[in-house]
Amino acid sequence: MPEISINFVAVVVAAVVYMGIGMLWYGPLFGKEWRRLIGFSEADMKKMTMTPVQAMVGGFIAALIMSFVLAHDAYVWGLFFGASVGSYLFAFQLAFWIWLGYIATTQLGAVLWEGRPWKLFCLNAANSLVSLIAMALVITFLK
């Protein structure tokens, strides 16, 4: 089995990018619409059991894990497909297929089984795709 080389600086940078996109997406860009779609009021935010800092730390840990796995996948896909890891096309394909196969299909369960609106699915799925593309670009170009 080949030794997998992962650039940990790229993993951290990609996680920071992921968090930044999420903060913009669910903040000034689509925050009000997202809260409306999930039925979450300002009063509900005050009742949260976690502080914003705790939630951000938890989110960053999750982003680091996702970024690490994405870096691992990028390396393996590059070996398997003989792809040019430092190319835009590789980054977009890596992000798209992971998003379509694992993330979008999992998020679809919220519509199918929880009765969540399609608009919420589209909002969340689009955030996931944009975030994954950005992370894949960071990981492939900081290899």
trRosetta pair geometry for C-beta under 8 A, 3 or more apart (Angstrom, degrees):
i j d omega theta_ij theta_ji phi_ij phi_ji
2 79 6.6 -175 50 -125 155 158
4 72 6.1 29 167 -135 149 78
4 75 5.1 112 -156 111 93 150
4 76 7.0 -23 -114 -59 121 83
5 75 6.3 170 57 -127 63 140
6 10 7.8 -132 176 59 69 110
6 11 6.5 36 163 -47 110 124
6 68 7.0 41 -175 -149 153 72
6 71 4.7 87 -141 132 103 128
6 72 6.4 -26 -85 -72 127 65
6 75 6.6 -91 -79 -33 73 144
7 10 4.0 60 95 8 111 115
7 11 6.9 173 95 -16 59 81
7 71 7.0 -140 46 -150 68 135
7 139 7.5 162 56 -149 105 64
7 142 5.6 -154 107 126 150 88
7 143 5.7 176 -11 -154 134 28
8 11 5.1 -43 -146 30 43 119
8 12 6.5 43 155 -17 68 99
9 12 5.9 -55 -152 37 32 107
9 13 6.2 30 151 -16 66 108
9 142 6.5 -118 97 162 96 131
10 13 5.7 -55 -141 41 32 110
10 14 6.0 34 158 -21 66 108
10 67 8.0 -170 124 172 68 112
10 71 6.4 129 99 -105 113 127
10 138 5.9 159 -163 142 83 86
10 139 5.0 109 154 -118 122 52
10 142 3.6 169 -95 93 107 120
10 143 6.8 14 -50 -78 164 31
11 14 5.9 -55 -146 37 25 111
11 15 6.5 26 153 -19 61 106
11 64 6.6 61 153 -153 102 71
11 67 4.6 128 -160 127 68 113
11 68 5.1 39 -144 -81 133 65
11 71 5.3 -63 -83 -23 94 149
11 139 7.2 50 -80 -105 52 100
12 15 5.7 -55 -150 35 32 112
12 16 6.5 32 152 -19 65 104
12 64 7.1 3 -102 -115 57 96
12 67 7.5 148 -60 113 17 156
13 16 5.7 -54 -150 36 33 112
13 17 6.4 36 150 -20 66 104
13 138 5.3 -157 109 -175 106 133
13 142 6.4 82 51 -1 144 171
14 17 5.5 -51 -147 36 33 114
14 18 6.4 41 151 -23 64 103
14 63 7.9 -169 116 165 72 95
14 67 4.1 150 92 -135 115 119
14 70 6.9 -137 148 75 155 134
14 71 7.4 179 23 -55 155 103
14 134 7.6 153 -145 120 75 76
14 135 4.1 77 -170 -145 109 80
14 138 4.2 177 -84 83 83 135
14 139 5.3 11 -67 -52 147 90
15 18 5.5 -48 -149 32 33 117
15 19 6.5 32 153 -17 64 103
15 60 6.3 80 159 -161 118 71
15 63 3.9 119 -152 127 86 104
15 64 4.6 7 -100 -77 155 57
15 66 7.4 133 -103 61 84 89
15 67 4.4 -94 -58 -15 84 149
15 135 7.8 56 -64 -120 36 113
16 19 5.8 -54 -150 37 32 110
16 20 6.3 35 151 -21 65 107
16 63 7.9 133 -45 130 24 143
17 20 5.6 -55 -147 36 31 114
17 21 6.4 31 155 -18 65 104
17 131 7.8 151 122 -151 85 70
17 134 5.0 -151 149 140 127 118
17 135 6.1 173 81 -82 119 63
17 138 5.6 -177 4 -40 153 149
18 21 6.0 -56 -150 35 27 108
18 22 6.4 26 153 -17 62 109
18 63 4.4 174 85 -145 135 118
18 66 6.9 127 -121 80 169 130
18 67 6.7 -134 -12 -63 139 107
18 131 5.0 67 -132 -168 77 111
18 134 7.1 169 -76 85 56 114
18 135 5.5 21 -64 -71 103 117
19 22 5.6 -58 -149 39 32 113
19 23 6.3 33 154 -22 67 105
19 56 7.4 70 -153 -158 127 86
19 59 6.4 115 -113 125 98 112
19 60 5.8 1 -77 -94 140 80
19 63 5.5 -70 -51 -50 89 170
20 23 5.8 -53 -147 33 30 111
20 24 6.5 24 156 -12 64 106
21 24 5.9 -60 -151 41 31 107
21 25 5.8 31 155 -22 68 114
21 127 7.1 151 139 -162 106 82
21 130 6.1 -172 -170 116 140 106
21 131 4.8 -179 86 -96 146 84
21 134 6.0 162 -51 32 144 157
22 25 5.6 -55 -135 39 28 112
22 26 5.9 -6 176 13 67 111
22 59 7.1 -148 99 178 160 137
22 127 6.8 78 -106 -180 66 124
22 131 6.7 32 -54 -94 83 136
23 26 7.0 -65 -129 54 18 85
23 27 5.2 11 167 -14 58 132
24 27 5.8 -66 -125 47 18 106
24 28 6.3 -40 -153 46 60 93
24 29 5.4 51 152 -12 76 118
25 29 5.4 -45 -126 59 32 129
25 30 5.8 -16 177 35 61 109
25 127 4.6 104 176 -117 160 114
25 130 7.5 156 -83 69 133 137
25 131 7.9 -66 -21 -55 151 106
26 29 7.8 -2 -21 56 16 91
26 30 6.5 -42 -99 77 36 86
26 31 5.2 79 163 -95 46 77
26 34 5.5 -52 -133 42 80 167
26 127 7.4 33 -45 -116 89 155
27 31 4.8 9 -145 -53 14 133
28 31 6.5 20 -40 2 13 119
30 33 5.0 -61 -167 51 76 112
30 34 5.3 83 131 -31 91 102
30 123 5.8 177 164 -152 150 117
30 127 7.9 -125 50 -66 142 116
31 34 5.7 -57 -142 36 27 111
31 35 6.3 24 161 -16 65 106
32 35 5.9 -55 -148 38 29 108
32 36 6.3 30 153 -19 64 108
33 36 5.6 -55 -148 37 32 113
33 37 6.2 31 155 -20 66 108
33 119 8.0 -100 169 148 112 119
33 123 6.8 -167 113 -106 114 149
34 37 5.8 -57 -147 36 29 110
34 38 6.5 7 161 -1 65 109
34 40 7.9 -18 123 44 74 122
34 120 7.4 102 -135 -128 62 83
34 123 5.9 -173 -92 145 87 149
35 38 6.3 -67 -144 48 28 95
35 40 4.4 -101 -150 74 76 94
35 41 7.1 114 168 -87 116 23
36 39 7.6 26 -178 -74 29 34
37 116 7.7 59 158 -170 100 93
37 117 5.7 -112 -155 47 101 125
37 119 6.0 -137 -114 96 133 103
37 120 4.2 165 155 -80 136 102
37 123 6.8 159 27 22 165 150
38 116 7.8 -10 -103 -134 71 110
38 120 6.6 114 -62 -126 75 138
40 44 4.9 -121 -159 80 68 146
40 45 7.0 82 163 -55 102 80
41 44 4.8 111 52 0 68 99
41 45 7.4 -120 103 -5 46 84
42 45 5.5 -47 -157 26 39 116
42 46 7.0 38 148 -19 64 100
43 46 5.8 -53 -157 32 37 111
43 47 6.8 31 148 -16 66 108
44 47 5.7 -62 -152 38 37 110
44 48 7.4 65 148 -52 63 80
45 48 6.0 -20 -166 -21 40 114
48 51 7.8 143 102 -88 110 19
48 55 7.6 -20 160 -51 144 135
50 54 4.2 -129 -169 89 99 123
50 55 4.8 121 117 -55 131 86
50 58 7.4 -43 -158 3 158 139
51 54 4.7 98 51 5 77 102
51 55 7.1 -144 91 -3 41 86
52 55 5.6 -57 -147 39 33 112
52 56 6.2 34 155 -21 68 107
53 56 5.7 -55 -146 37 30 111
53 57 6.4 32 155 -20 65 104
54 57 5.8 -53 -147 35 31 110
54 58 6.4 29 154 -15 64 107
55 58 5.8 -56 -149 40 30 111
55 59 6.1 32 153 -19 65 109
56 59 5.5 -54 -143 40 31 113
56 60 6.2 32 156 -22 65 105
57 60 5.8 -53 -146 35 29 110
57 61 6.6 32 153 -20 63 103
58 61 5.8 -52 -150 33 32 111
58 62 6.5 30 152 -15 64 106
59 62 5.6 -55 -150 38 33 112
59 63 6.2 35 150 -21 66 106
60 63 5.3 -50 -144 36 35 115
60 64 6.4 41 153 -23 65 100
61 64 5.7 -49 -150 31 32 113
61 65 6.7 32 151 -18 63 103
62 65 5.7 -54 -152 35 33 112
62 66 6.4 32 151 -17 66 106
63 66 5.7 -53 -145 39 32 111
63 67 6.0 34 155 -21 66 109
64 67 5.6 -56 -143 39 28 112
64 68 6.2 32 156 -21 64 106
65 68 5.8 -54 -148 34 29 112
65 69 6.4 24 156 -14 64 107
66 69 6.0 -59 -149 40 29 107
66 70 6.1 31 153 -20 65 109
66 135 7.3 -41 123 -157 104 169
67 70 5.6 -54 -144 38 30 113
67 71 6.4 33 154 -20 64 104
67 135 5.8 -130 -108 -157 83 124
67 139 7.1 180 -165 -72 81 120
68 71 5.7 -53 -150 34 30 111
68 72 6.5 32 150 -19 63 105
69 72 5.4 -51 -149 36 34 116
69 73 6.3 36 151 -19 66 105
70 73 5.6 -51 -145 38 32 112
70 74 6.3 38 153 -24 64 103
70 94 7.4 101 -165 149 89 120
70 98 7.1 147 -112 114 89 180
70 132 7.3 -169 -112 -146 140 82
70 135 5.6 42 103 132 169 123
70 136 6.4 -114 177 -84 125 71
70 139 5.8 -164 119 -26 104 166
71 74 5.6 -48 -146 32 31 114
71 75 6.6 31 154 -18 62 103
71 139 4.9 -145 -93 -147 78 128
72 75 5.9 -58 -155 34 30 110
72 76 6.4 21 154 -11 66 110
73 76 5.8 -60 -143 43 31 107
73 77 5.8 30 160 -18 69 110
73 94 6.6 138 119 -161 110 110
73 98 6.7 76 137 -81 167 133
74 77 6.0 -54 -139 40 25 109
74 78 6.2 30 156 -24 60 109
74 85 6.1 94 164 -145 98 105
74 90 7.7 87 -148 148 92 111
74 91 8.0 7 -120 -104 122 64
74 94 5.7 23 -98 -140 80 160
74 136 6.8 159 -84 -142 122 80
74 139 5.3 170 -9 127 162 125
74 140 5.8 -143 -157 -79 140 81
74 143 7.7 -135 127 -94 131 110
75 78 5.7 -58 -153 33 27 114
75 79 6.7 23 153 -15 63 105
75 85 7.4 22 -101 -115 44 144
76 79 5.8 -55 -152 37 34 109
76 80 6.0 25 156 -15 69 112
77 80 5.7 -58 -137 43 30 108
77 81 5.6 -4 175 11 70 115
77 83 6.2 -10 134 27 88 135
77 90 7.7 152 113 -166 121 99
77 94 6.0 169 61 -104 164 103
78 81 6.9 -63 -123 53 16 86
78 82 7.6 39 176 -130 49 8
78 83 5.1 -100 -119 63 55 88
78 84 7.8 -37 -135 141 97 3
78 85 4.1 -6 -104 -69 140 108
78 90 7.2 41 -91 -162 88 141
79 82 7.7 6 179 -70 21 44
83 87 7.4 -119 166 37 91 118
83 90 4.8 132 156 -113 125 117
83 93 7.9 -134 -138 68 152 137
84 87 4.2 61 99 -17 111 122
84 89 7.7 57 62 60 105 101
84 90 5.7 -145 78 -37 64 135
85 90 5.8 -145 -127 134 26 162
85 140 5.4 -157 164 -145 70 88
85 143 5.7 74 124 -71 126 159
86 90 7.5 56 45 44 16 139
86 140 5.7 162 -110 159 35 87
86 141 6.0 91 -146 -104 80 53
86 143 6.1 -106 -76 16 91 130
87 90 4.5 96 63 4 89 103
87 91 7.0 -157 94 -5 49 85
87 140 7.2 -71 44 159 38 138
88 91 5.8 -59 -152 38 34 110
88 92 6.2 28 156 -16 69 108
88 137 7.3 10 -124 -114 68 97
89 92 5.9 -57 -145 40 30 108
89 93 6.1 26 158 -16 66 110
90 93 6.0 -60 -145 40 27 108
90 94 6.1 30 157 -21 64 109
90 140 5.8 156 96 -136 111 150
91 94 5.8 -54 -145 36 27 113
91 95 6.3 21 159 -13 63 110
91 133 6.9 85 141 -159 97 62
91 136 4.0 145 -164 130 80 102
91 137 4.7 82 175 -81 155 55
91 139 7.6 152 -120 61 100 84
91 140 4.4 -125 -77 17 101 147
91 141 7.5 -16 -65 -27 142 89
92 95 6.0 -60 -146 41 28 107
92 96 5.9 25 159 -19 66 112
92 133 6.2 18 -113 -132 63 101
92 136 7.2 164 -62 98 24 141
93 96 5.8 -56 -138 39 28 109
93 97 6.1 17 169 -11 66 110
94 97 6.7 -65 -146 39 19 100
94 98 6.4 12 161 -10 59 114
94 136 4.8 164 83 -141 115 135
94 140 7.3 159 23 -58 148 126
95 98 6.2 -65 -148 42 25 106
95 99 5.9 26 158 -20 65 113
95 129 7.1 102 150 -160 107 60
95 132 4.0 146 -153 129 98 98
95 133 4.3 149 122 -83 168 52
95 135 7.2 138 -102 61 114 85
95 136 4.0 -120 -53 -7 105 146
96 99 5.7 -60 -146 39 27 112
96 100 6.0 19 161 -14 66 110
96 129 7.3 35 -107 -145 60 100
96 132 7.9 161 -55 105 30 127
96 133 7.6 39 -53 -82 71 95
97 100 5.8 -51 -136 41 31 107
97 101 5.8 17 167 -8 65 116
98 101 6.3 -64 -135 47 22 101
98 102 5.7 -29 -177 29 62 116
98 103 6.9 48 134 -7 73 107
98 132 6.2 -161 81 -163 114 143
99 102 7.3 -81 -125 54 10 76
99 103 4.8 -48 -143 47 52 121
99 104 5.6 57 154 -24 75 101
99 125 7.8 106 178 -170 107 80
99 128 5.9 146 -135 125 103 102
99 129 4.8 76 -156 -100 160 74
99 132 5.1 -167 -64 44 109 159
100 103 7.8 12 -15 49 13 80
100 104 5.4 -18 -123 31 36 129
100 105 7.3 57 163 -28 45 96
101 105 6.6 -30 177 2 23 129
102 105 6.6 -71 -139 42 8 104
102 106 6.3 3 164 -15 53 116
103 106 5.9 -61 -147 37 25 108
103 107 6.2 19 159 -14 65 110
103 125 7.3 142 126 -132 98 72
103 128 4.7 -172 155 163 142 146
103 129 7.8 179 90 -64 137 63
103 132 7.2 -155 3 -48 159 143
104 107 5.7 -57 -143 41 30 109
104 108 6.4 44 153 -35 63 100
104 125 5.0 60 -117 -141 86 117
104 128 7.1 -176 -66 82 68 138
104 129 7.5 28 -64 -60 110 102
105 108 5.6 -42 -152 18 32 120
105 109 8.0 50 148 -29 53 88
106 109 6.1 -36 -177 4 42 115
107 110 5.9 -31 -176 10 57 113
107 121 6.0 138 138 -145 103 81
107 124 5.5 -169 -156 109 139 122
107 125 5.3 180 88 -77 151 88
107 128 6.9 -154 -36 -8 149 153
108 111 5.7 -52 -167 35 54 109
108 112 6.0 40 143 -12 80 112
108 121 6.4 57 -107 -147 51 133
109 112 5.6 -62 -135 48 36 105
109 113 5.2 -13 -178 20 77 117
109 114 7.2 65 135 -4 70 99
110 113 7.2 -57 -107 54 14 80
110 114 4.8 -37 -155 41 54 127
110 116 4.2 -10 149 25 96 141
110 120 7.1 -96 122 107 132 117
110 121 6.3 175 74 -87 109 90
110 124 7.7 38 40 47 154 156
111 114 7.4 -9 -42 53 10 81
111 115 7.6 27 -160 -137 36 9
111 116 5.3 -83 -84 68 50 84
111 117 7.4 -38 -113 119 90 11
111 118 5.9 56 -123 -88 135 59
111 120 7.8 169 -77 69 88 95
111 121 4.9 -19 -48 -56 122 140
116 120 5.0 -89 165 71 109 138
116 121 6.5 128 107 -50 112 87
117 120 4.7 101 66 1 83 100
117 121 7.3 -143 105 -2 49 84
118 121 5.3 -51 -152 35 41 116
118 122 6.3 41 151 -20 70 103
119 122 5.7 -51 -149 36 32 112
119 123 6.4 36 151 -21 64 105
120 123 5.6 -52 -146 35 33 114
120 124 6.2 24 158 -11 66 109
121 124 6.1 -63 -146 44 26 104
121 125 5.7 21 161 -16 67 116
122 125 5.9 -56 -133 42 25 107
122 126 6.0 27 164 -21 62 110
123 126 6.2 -58 -147 35 20 109
123 127 6.7 21 153 -18 58 107
124 127 5.7 -55 -152 34 32 113
124 128 6.5 32 152 -19 65 105
125 128 5.6 -52 -150 35 34 113
125 129 6.4 33 153 -19 66 105
126 129 5.7 -53 -146 37 33 110
126 130 6.2 30 157 -15 67 107
127 130 6.0 -57 -144 40 29 107
127 131 6.0 27 158 -18 65 112
128 131 5.8 -59 -144 40 26 111
128 132 6.1 25 159 -18 64 109
129 132 5.9 -56 -143 37 27 108
129 133 6.3 29 157 -19 63 106
130 133 5.9 -55 -149 35 28 111
130 134 6.5 26 154 -16 63 108
131 134 5.8 -58 -150 38 30 109
131 135 6.2 28 154 -17 66 108
132 135 5.6 -54 -143 39 32 111
132 136 6.0 33 157 -21 67 107
133 136 5.8 -55 -145 37 28 111
133 137 6.4 31 154 -21 63 105
134 137 5.8 -53 -150 33 30 112
134 138 6.6 30 153 -17 63 104
135 138 5.7 -55 -152 36 33 111
135 139 6.2 26 155 -15 68 110
136 139 5.8 -56 -141 41 31 109
136 140 5.9 22 163 -14 67 111
137 140 6.2 -59 -139 41 24 103
137 141 6.1 1 169 0 62 117
138 141 6.6 -76 -144 47 19 94
138 142 5.8 -9 171 7 64 120
139 142 6.6 -67 -128 50 20 92
139 143 7.1 56 158 -73 55 73
140 143 6.2 -11 -164 -43 32 108
